[in-house]
Amino acid sequence: MQETCGVKICGTTTIHDAQQAAEYGADYFGVVVEVDFSPRSLTIEKAEPLFDNPPIAAVALVFNMEPERLHYLIKTLSPFAVQFLHLEKVSFIRELKAQYPTLQLWQSIHLPEAGKKVDCNTFRDSVQEYVDAGIDLLIFDTVAVMKGVTKFGGTGLISDWDVVKELMDQIQTSVPVWLAGGINPDNVSKAIKTVQPQGVDLCSGVEVKPGIKDPDKVRLLVEQAKKSY
């Protein structure tokens, strides 16, 4: 078992917040790139300064980005990883792995919020397809439907962590599995002890407002996460 839990501070919009995440011990920061429904989204051009000599590994999050634009993103930003908020086609994952062998590809797999049922068989099959395609890391996140609009990432909602643990036990994959969805300094220890993920990915739980991080929350979150194994 690993000694500490990995931490990614997502929805980063400023160099200051990226440096702060690094200072407090986070392992990655994430930048939402050209995702229309996210208030934290930046264009590729505006995201460039965050990827220029980043203090820790920088991850670019995308949602249904056109392939030509994604190739431009990869060549322009040179991210450590690209994280797909949508369910990317496994055939495209294979193409990207072949073309960019040093680029990590992360896939968000969305669970319903706590209290709603999960189709375990469909979930397990989906995960296996991505593992077989060469995905480097899986993030189990929580999807939300707000005012008729489905939101992926940054929802602040949690899934049923006991169900997530059951799913993880069934999958038994060698690919790292991280947990996201409604994680904050108050519940991160419980989340890690319940689910036992290899990392946590969070955004709204350490913010003053969308896109702006609260330094005290970031520091406390990382401290709690790192001592929860």
C-alpha positions in Angstrom: 0.0 0.0 0.0 1.2 3.5 -0.8 2.2 5.6 2.2 0.2 8.8 1.4 -2.8 9.8 -0.7 -2.1 11.8 -3.8 -3.8 15.2 -4.1 -4.9 17.2 -7.2 -6.2 20.7 -6.7 -8.4 21.3 -9.7 -10.1 24.3 -11.3 -6.9 26.3 -11.0 -7.1 29.7 -12.8 -4.0 31.6 -11.6 -0.3 31.0 -11.3 -0.6 32.1 -7.7 -3.0 29.3 -6.9 -0.8 26.8 -8.7 2.2 27.9 -6.7 0.2 27.8 -3.5 -1.0 24.2 -4.2 2.6 23.2 -4.6 3.8 25.0 -1.5 1.2 23.2 0.6 2.2 19.7 -0.8 -0.3 19.0 -3.5 0.9 16.6 -6.2 -0.9 18.1 -9.2 -3.0 21.1 -10.2 -5.7 20.9 -12.8 -6.8 23.5 -15.3 -10.2 23.3 -17.0 -9.7 24.2 -20.7 -12.5 25.4 -23.0 -15.3 23.7 -21.1 -18.4 25.8 -21.7 -20.3 24.9 -18.6 -17.5 25.5 -16.2 -17.0 28.9 -14.5 -13.4 28.0 -14.1 -12.7 27.4 -17.7 -9.8 29.1 -19.6 -9.0 29.1 -23.3 -5.8 27.3 -24.4 -4.1 30.7 -24.9 -5.1 32.0 -21.4 -4.0 28.7 -19.8 -0.5 28.9 -21.3 1.2 30.8 -18.4 0.0 28.1 -16.0 1.7 25.4 -18.0 4.9 27.3 -18.6 7.4 25.8 -16.0 4.7 24.7 -13.6 5.7 24.2 -9.9 4.1 20.7 -9.9 2.6 18.5 -12.6 -0.1 20.3 -14.5 -3.2 18.5 -15.8 -5.5 19.8 -18.6 -9.2 18.9 -18.2 -11.3 18.8 -21.4 -14.9 18.0 -22.3 -15.8 16.8 -25.8 -13.0 18.9 -27.3 -12.6 18.4 -31.1 -9.6 16.2 -31.9 -7.8 18.9 -33.9 -8.2 21.3 -31.0 -7.0 18.7 -28.5 -3.9 18.1 -30.5 -3.2 21.8 -30.5 -3.7 21.9 -26.8 -1.2 19.1 -26.2 1.4 20.7 -28.5 0.9 24.2 -27.1 0.6 23.4 -23.3 2.7 20.2 -23.0 0.6 19.1 -20.0 1.7 16.3 -17.8 -1.7 14.7 -18.4 -5.0 15.3 -20.2 -8.1 14.4 -18.1 -11.3 13.6 -20.0 -14.4 14.8 -18.1 -16.6 13.1 -20.8 -16.4 9.4 -21.7 -13.8 9.6 -24.4 -13.9 7.0 -27.2 -11.6 4.1 -26.4 -10.4 4.1 -30.0 -9.2 7.7 -29.6 -7.5 6.9 -26.3 -5.5 4.3 -28.1 -4.6 6.7 -30.9 -3.4 9.3 -28.4 -1.3 6.8 -26.4 0.4 5.8 -29.7 1.0 9.4 -30.8 2.0 10.8 -27.4 3.7 8.0 -25.4 4.9 10.2 -22.6 1.6 12.0 -22.1 -0.6 10.6 -19.3 -4.3 10.2 -20.1 -6.8 10.3 -17.2 -10.4 9.4 -17.5 -13.2 10.6 -15.2 -15.9 8.0 -14.6 -19.1 9.5 -13.3 -21.2 8.0 -10.5 -24.7 9.3 -9.5 -24.9 11.4 -6.4 -25.5 9.6 -3.0 -28.9 8.0 -2.8 -29.1 7.0 -6.4 -28.5 3.6 -7.8 -25.4 2.5 -9.7 -25.5 -0.1 -12.5 -22.5 -2.0 -11.3 -22.1 -4.2 -14.4 -22.1 -1.3 -16.8 -19.8 0.6 -14.6 -17.3 -2.3 -14.4 -17.4 -2.9 -18.1 -16.7 0.8 -18.9 -13.8 0.9 -16.5 -12.3 -2.3 -18.1 -12.5 -0.8 -21.6 -10.5 2.2 -20.6 -7.9 0.1 -18.8 -7.5 -2.1 -21.9 -7.2 1.0 -24.1 -4.2 2.2 -22.0 -5.7 4.9 -19.7 -3.2 5.8 -17.0 -5.5 6.9 -14.2 -9.2 6.7 -13.3 -11.1 9.4 -11.4 -14.4 8.3 -9.9 -16.4 11.5 -9.8 -20.0 12.5 -9.1 -22.4 13.7 -11.8 -25.1 16.2 -11.0 -28.3 17.3 -12.8 -29.0 20.9 -11.9 -32.0 22.7 -13.5 -32.2 20.1 -16.2 -28.5 20.4 -17.1 -26.0 17.6 -16.4 -22.8 18.8 -14.9 -19.5 16.9 -14.8 -16.9 18.0 -12.3 -16.9 20.8 -9.8 -20.4 19.9 -8.6 -19.6 19.8 -4.9 -21.8 16.6 -4.6 -20.6 13.3 -3.2 -21.5 9.8 -4.4 -22.1 6.9 -2.0 -18.6 6.1 -0.8 -19.5 2.6 0.4 -20.8 1.8 -3.1 -17.6 3.2 -4.6 -15.5 1.0 -2.3 -17.5 -2.0 -3.4 -17.0 -1.1 -7.1 -13.2 -0.7 -6.5 -13.0 -4.1 -4.8 -14.8 -5.7 -7.8 -12.6 -4.0 -10.4 -9.2 -4.9 -8.9 -7.4 -2.9 -11.6 -3.7 -2.1 -11.6 -4.5 1.4 -12.8 -4.6 4.0 -10.0 -8.1 5.0 -9.0 -8.7 8.4 -7.5 -11.8 9.8 -5.8 -13.5 13.1 -6.6 -16.9 14.8 -5.9 -17.7 16.9 -2.9 -14.4 16.4 -1.1 -13.3 19.2 1.3 -11.1 19.5 4.4 -13.9 18.3 6.7 -14.6 15.0 4.9 -11.4 14.1 3.1 -10.2 11.8 5.9 -13.5 9.9 6.0 -13.5 9.7 2.2 -10.0 8.2 2.1 -10.6 5.8 5.0 -13.9 4.6 3.5 -12.9 4.3 -0.2 -9.1 3.9 0.1 -8.3 5.6 -3.2 -4.8 6.3 -4.4 -5.6 10.0 -4.6 -8.2 12.7 -4.3 -9.2 15.2 -6.8 -11.1 18.3 -5.7 -12.1 21.8 -6.7 -15.0 23.6 -5.0 -14.2 22.2 -1.6 -11.1 24.6 -1.3 -12.5 27.7 -3.0 -13.4 31.2 -1.9 -15.5 31.4 -5.1 -15.3 29.5 -8.4 -11.7 29.6 -9.7 -10.2 31.3 -6.6 -8.7 29.0 -3.9 -8.8 29.6 -0.2 -5.2 29.1 1.1 -6.3 27.9 4.5 -8.6 25.3 3.0 -5.9 24.1 0.6 -3.3 23.7 3.4 -5.8 21.9 5.7 -7.1 19.7 2.9 -3.6 18.5 1.9 -2.6 18.0 5.5 -5.6 15.9 6.2 -5.2 13.8 3.0 -1.6 13.1 3.5 -2.0 11.7 7.1 -5.1 9.6 6.3 -3.3 6.5 5.2 
